[in-house]
């Protein structure tokens, strides 16, 4: 029976790949969350601008207009911060993705080596078996032809 000499290394690389895949999934969910958060802040800013336009036409709501301007300023800062946060998470995602691709390459290299060794092993076994069968056939032939008859 064939036993791959680097099986423990192959198992380790498979485990590493699975771990990286799980981490990549977690970071992907984080990217989705941060994108959703950015979208919500932008939506809040859009709504606030619409409210501000309504209130600017009304003279008795000056305090509310000032509050809206302050809130819009805060939302603009929040949007900038959220974009930075999103960029950071996307950068982590791309790095982890690169690590996963590298881990997959390493695993596949070992798997190809294992397949190549297994083919060589099977070929060698087949060759030995064929040689034995040829020898048995030759011995039978020699016995048949050497009998006086």
C-alpha positions in Angstrom: 0.0 0.0 0.0 1.3 3.5 -0.9 2.1 5.9 1.9 2.9 9.5 1.0 6.0 10.5 3.0 4.9 14.1 3.3 1.3 13.4 4.3 1.6 15.2 7.7 2.9 18.3 5.9 0.0 18.0 3.4 -2.5 17.7 6.3 -1.0 20.8 7.9 -1.2 22.8 4.7 -4.9 21.7 4.3 -5.6 22.8 7.9 -3.8 26.1 7.3 -5.9 26.7 4.2 -9.1 26.0 6.0 -8.2 28.4 8.8 -7.3 31.1 6.3 -10.6 30.5 4.4 -12.6 30.9 7.7 -10.7 34.1 8.5 -11.3 35.4 5.0 -15.0 34.8 5.4 -15.0 36.6 8.7 -13.2 39.6 7.2 -15.6 39.5 4.2 -18.6 39.8 6.7 -16.7 42.7 8.3 -16.4 44.4 4.9 -20.1 44.0 4.2 -20.9 45.4 7.7 -18.7 48.5 7.2 -20.1 49.1 3.7 -23.6 48.9 5.2 -22.6 51.3 7.9 -21.2 53.8 5.4 -24.4 53.6 3.3 -26.5 54.3 6.4 -24.5 57.4 7.3 -24.8 58.7 3.7 -28.5 58.0 3.8 -28.8 60.0 7.1 -26.8 62.9 5.5 -29.1 62.9 2.5 -32.2 62.9 4.7 -30.8 65.7 6.8 -30.0 67.8 3.7 -33.6 67.4 2.6 -34.9 68.4 6.0 -32.6 71.4 6.0 -33.9 72.6 2.7 -37.5 72.4 4.1 -36.5 74.3 7.2 -34.5 77.1 5.5 -37.7 78.4 3.9 -39.3 78.8 7.4 -38.0 81.8 9.4 -39.1 80.6 12.8 -37.0 77.4 12.7 -33.5 79.1 12.8 -32.4 76.9 15.7 -33.3 73.8 13.9 -31.4 74.9 10.8 -28.3 75.5 13.0 -28.7 72.0 14.5 -29.0 70.5 11.0 -25.8 72.3 9.9 -24.0 70.9 12.9 -25.4 67.5 12.4 -24.3 67.6 8.7 -20.8 68.5 9.8 -20.7 65.5 12.2 -22.1 63.2 9.5 -19.4 64.4 7.0 -16.7 63.6 9.6 -18.4 60.2 10.2 -18.4 59.5 6.5 -14.7 60.2 6.3 -13.9 58.0 9.3 -16.1 55.2 8.0 -14.4 55.4 4.5 -11.0 55.0 6.3 -12.3 52.1 8.4 -13.7 50.5 5.3 -10.4 50.9 3.4 -8.6 49.3 6.3 -10.9 46.3 6.4 -10.7 45.9 2.6 -6.9 46.0 2.9 -7.0 43.3 5.5 -9.3 41.3 3.2 -7.0 41.6 0.2 -4.0 40.6 2.4 -5.8 37.5 3.8 -7.0 36.6 0.3 -3.4 36.7 -0.9 -2.4 34.5 2.0 -5.2 32.0 1.1 -4.2 31.9 -2.5 -0.6 31.2 -1.5 -1.7 28.5 0.9 -3.8 26.9 -1.9 -0.8 26.9 -4.2 1.4 25.2 -1.5 -1.3 22.5 -0.9 -1.8 21.9 -4.6 1.9 21.5 -5.1 2.1 18.8 -2.5 -1.1 17.1 -3.9 0.5 17.0 -7.4 3.7 15.5 -5.9 1.6 12.9 -4.1 -0.3 12.0 -7.3 3.0 11.7 -9.2 4.5 9.5 -6.5 1.4 7.4 -6.4 1.4 6.9 -10.2 5.1 5.9 -10.0 4.3 3.5 -7.2 1.4 1.9 -9.0 3.4 1.7 -12.2 6.3 0.0 -10.3 3.8 -2.5 -8.7 2.2 -3.2 -12.1 5.7 -3.8 -13.6 6.7 -6.2 -10.9 3.4 -8.1 -11.3 3.8 -8.2 -15.0 7.3 -9.5 -14.8 6.2 -12.2 -12.4 3.4 -13.2 -14.8 5.8 -13.3 -17.7 8.2 -15.4 -15.7 5.5 -17.9 -14.7 4.3 -18.1 -18.3 7.9 -18.7 -19.5 8.4 -21.4 -16.9 5.1 -23.1 -18.0 6.2 -22.9 -21.6 9.6 -24.4 -20.7 8.0 -27.2 -18.8 5.6 -28.0 -21.6 8.2 -28.0 -24.3 10.8 -30.0 -22.2 8.5 -32.9 -21.5 9.2 -35.9 -23.6 6.2 -36.5 -25.6 
